[in-house]
Amino acid sequence: MSTLEIIILALLQGLTEFLPISSSAHLILPSKILGWQDQGLAFDVAVHVGTLLAVMLYFRKSVGSMAVAWCGTVGIGPEKGKQSFDGKLAWWILLATIPAGLFGLLGKDFIEEHLRSALVIAATTLLFGALLGFADIKAGKRKQHKPMEILGIKGAMLIGLAQAIALIPGTSRSGITMTIGLMLGLSRDNAARFSFLLSIPAIAMAGSYLTLKLVLSSEVVDWFAMGLGSLIAFVSAYACIHYFLILLEKLGMMPFVIYRLFLGVGLLWFILA
């Protein structure tokens, strides 16, 4: 890959991983539209590491509290035997990650062969963009929002099942999990925060799988591309999370819904023209 391709693809990963507009779609499209070669396993690992470090650093206080509280629920550490919301939330996040792991393990070959086309991306971009818009309108009209504390394991698992569907390119992991969170009565901020926390084990799981594939493959590692891609993905993802949470309270999801609708229509035009 050229340096320009590295910069563009890493920026796309960092900026779209946490926005409700589908990072996988934006990483697949350059090869479909511009004829770029696939970025390879090593680069995929690098940008996943960058985005994972960004979300963990941004939510370091929450992650730390959840880790300590979770250890307490299994009889380890200073909070041994204590029951707290942080401990429950940690369990919800872990259990809600299972559907995506199972779906990815069982369906990855089918997805790779049949669901990575520009037509599928256009369809899912439009469909799930419209659903996000519907959920956001309902959330905007709601006078009171449920606190995250009463989401419960059932609500967390519903969001986890939605995350599994997001393995289909164009769906958007963050988009569909925020959509379900809004439909369950969460505020925009809480829906986004739960989605971001849920992304941590999901990205770690995907990164670990890609790393294993890289170790077992004979692919030559371009260390410059990995280092630069990881750094750019980290910086752009961290900035994206920060400013997204600020803009979300002021503008809601509609700017991203409109973007998805324009993107989907543009893709259909490109395919059918």
NORQUI-V521238 format. One line per field, one symbol per residue. ss: DSSP state (~ for helix, > for strand, _ for the rest). A space follows every 50 residues. Layout:
ss = ???
This chain:
ss = __~~~~~~~~~~~~~~______~~~~~~~~~~~_______~~~~~~~~~~ ~~~~~~~~_~~~~~~~~~~~~~~___________~~~~~~~~~~~~~~~~ ~~~~~~~~~~~~~~___~~~~~~~~~~~~~~~~~~~~~~~~____>_~~~ _~~~~~~~~~~~~~~_______~~~~~~~~~~~__>_~~~~~~~~~~~~~ ~~~~~~~~~~~~~~~~______~~~~~~~~~~~~~~~~~~~~~~~~~~~~ ~__~~~~~~~~~~~~~~~~~~~_
